[in-house]
Amino acid sequence: MADLLGISVAELVSGVSAGGRGLDVRAEVPLVSSVEAGNYTVIDNFKPRQQFETVPVSVPIKRHTYALRVHGDSMVSEIGDSFPEGSILVVEPEMAAEPGDYVIALNQSNETTFKQLVKDGGDLYLKPLNSRYPIKPLNGARVIGVVREFTKRFR
């Protein structure tokens, strides 16, 4: 493995390069559209296709991990977490969602949405961070991925 990465065994074991800085080994995942996210099984990180732009990630990935670009302002907040338009989300569809997670949900019309999953009593809701948008019951929608990481590109 050290030969493949072009580093010494000591660097591989310690995670620190001879120059003293940490190794920058990242995976990349495909950046897909909201339509493709609704059918995330077309994504196969173990048999990559060149049809998608890719983005680097710093979280562990699985077979169907993908990235999405944020559209709109429903997840923009003046306090706490905020996800402005253009942000890139790294989504793990093979992770079980828990209340408090940021999730991608698919409604009965096969449209995807990005919201926070919240629980009140025994019911689950999809909550936007922007107070101008309503909180909606999960109802017939289903969570198809948990957001693991996000970045904002400026250029």
C-alpha positions as CSV (number, residue, x, y, z in Angstrom):
1,M,0.0,0.0,0.0
2,A,2.8,2.4,0.8
3,D,4.4,1.8,-2.6
4,L,1.1,2.4,-4.3
5,L,0.7,5.7,-2.5
6,G,4.3,6.7,-3.0
7,I,5.1,7.0,0.7
8,S,7.1,5.1,3.3
9,V,5.6,2.4,5.5
10,A,6.3,4.7,8.5
11,E,4.3,7.5,6.9
12,L,1.4,5.1,6.1
13,V,1.3,3.8,9.7
14,S,1.6,7.2,11.4
15,G,-0.6,9.1,8.9
16,V,2.0,11.9,8.9
17,S,4.2,12.6,5.8
18,A,8.0,13.1,6.0
19,G,7.3,16.8,5.7
20,G,5.3,16.7,9.0
21,R,1.9,17.3,7.6
22,G,-1.0,14.8,7.5
23,L,-1.6,12.8,4.4
24,D,-4.4,14.0,2.2
25,V,-6.0,10.9,1.0
26,R,-9.6,11.5,0.0
27,A,-12.3,9.6,-1.8
28,E,-14.5,11.1,-4.5
29,V,-18.2,10.7,-5.0
30,P,-20.4,11.6,-8.0
31,L,-22.3,14.9,-7.9
32,V,-25.8,13.9,-9.1
33,S,-29.0,15.8,-9.8
34,S,-32.0,15.6,-7.6
35,V,-33.7,13.2,-10.1
36,E,-30.7,10.9,-10.0
37,A,-30.7,11.0,-6.2
38,G,-34.2,9.6,-6.3
39,N,-32.7,6.5,-7.9
40,Y,-29.4,6.5,-6.1
41,T,-28.8,2.8,-6.9
42,V,-27.5,3.9,-10.3
43,I,-24.5,5.2,-8.3
44,D,-21.8,2.6,-7.8
45,N,-18.6,3.9,-6.3
46,F,-17.0,0.5,-6.6
47,K,-17.6,0.5,-10.4
48,P,-17.3,4.2,-11.2
49,R,-18.6,5.6,-14.5
50,Q,-17.2,8.8,-16.0
51,Q,-20.7,10.3,-16.6
52,F,-20.7,12.3,-13.3
53,E,-18.7,15.2,-12.1
54,T,-17.0,14.1,-8.8
55,V,-16.3,15.9,-5.5
56,P,-13.8,15.0,-2.9
57,V,-15.0,13.9,0.5
58,S,-13.4,13.4,3.9
59,V,-16.0,11.0,5.3
60,P,-15.9,7.2,4.7
61,I,-18.0,6.2,1.7
62,K,-20.0,3.2,0.7
63,R,-21.2,1.8,-2.6
64,H,-24.0,4.3,-3.2
65,T,-22.7,7.5,-1.4
66,Y,-23.3,10.5,-3.6
67,A,-23.2,14.3,-3.5
68,L,-26.0,16.8,-4.3
69,R,-26.0,20.6,-4.8
70,V,-28.4,22.6,-2.7
71,H,-31.1,24.6,-4.6
72,G,-33.2,27.2,-3.0
73,D,-33.2,28.8,0.4
74,S,-35.3,26.6,2.6
75,M,-32.3,25.4,4.5
76,V,-30.7,28.8,5.1
77,S,-30.8,30.0,8.7
78,E,-29.6,33.2,10.4
79,I,-28.5,31.1,13.5
80,G,-26.9,27.7,13.8
81,D,-26.5,25.5,10.8
82,S,-27.2,27.0,7.4
83,F,-26.9,25.5,3.9
84,P,-27.0,28.2,1.2
85,E,-27.8,27.6,-2.4
86,G,-24.8,26.1,-4.2
87,S,-23.6,24.1,-1.1
88,I,-22.6,20.5,-1.8
89,L,-24.0,17.8,0.4
90,V,-22.4,14.4,0.7
91,V,-25.3,11.9,1.2
92,E,-25.2,8.3,2.6
93,P,-28.3,6.4,1.5
94,E,-27.1,3.3,3.4
95,M,-27.3,5.0,6.9
96,A,-30.4,4.9,9.1
97,A,-31.7,8.3,9.7
98,E,-32.3,9.5,13.3
99,P,-34.2,12.6,14.5
100,G,-32.0,15.6,14.3
101,D,-30.2,14.4,11.1
102,Y,-30.2,16.4,7.9
103,V,-31.8,14.1,5.3
104,I,-32.8,13.8,1.7
105,A,-36.4,12.6,1.4
106,L,-38.4,11.4,-1.6
107,N,-42.1,12.3,-1.7
108,Q,-44.9,10.3,-3.4
109,S,-44.4,12.4,-6.6
110,N,-40.7,11.2,-6.7
111,E,-39.4,14.7,-5.9
112,T,-36.5,15.0,-3.5
113,T,-36.2,17.5,-0.7
114,F,-33.4,18.4,1.8
115,K,-34.6,19.0,5.3
116,Q,-33.9,18.2,9.0
117,L,-35.7,15.1,10.3
118,V,-37.4,15.9,13.6
119,K,-39.7,13.9,15.9
120,D,-42.6,15.2,18.0
121,G,-44.3,12.6,20.1
122,G,-44.3,9.5,17.9
123,D,-44.5,11.4,14.6
124,L,-41.7,12.4,12.2
125,Y,-41.5,15.7,10.4
126,L,-39.3,17.4,7.7
127,K,-38.2,20.7,9.0
128,P,-36.7,23.5,6.9
129,L,-34.2,25.8,8.7
130,N,-35.7,28.9,7.1
131,S,-38.6,29.9,9.2
132,R,-40.5,31.2,6.1
133,Y,-41.2,27.6,5.1
134,P,-43.6,25.2,6.9
135,I,-42.6,22.1,8.8
136,K,-44.3,19.1,7.1
137,P,-45.2,15.6,8.4
138,L,-43.1,12.8,6.8
139,N,-46.3,11.0,5.9
140,G,-45.9,9.1,2.6
141,A,-42.4,10.5,2.0
142,R,-39.4,8.3,2.7
143,V,-35.9,9.2,3.8
144,I,-33.4,8.1,1.1
145,G,-30.2,9.4,2.6
146,V,-28.5,11.1,5.5
147,V,-26.3,14.1,4.9
148,R,-22.8,13.3,6.2
149,E,-20.8,16.4,5.1
150,F,-21.3,19.7,3.3
151,T,-19.0,22.2,1.6
152,K,-19.5,25.5,-0.2
153,R,-17.5,26.2,-3.3
154,F,-16.8,29.8,-4.2
155,R,-15.4,29.2,-7.7
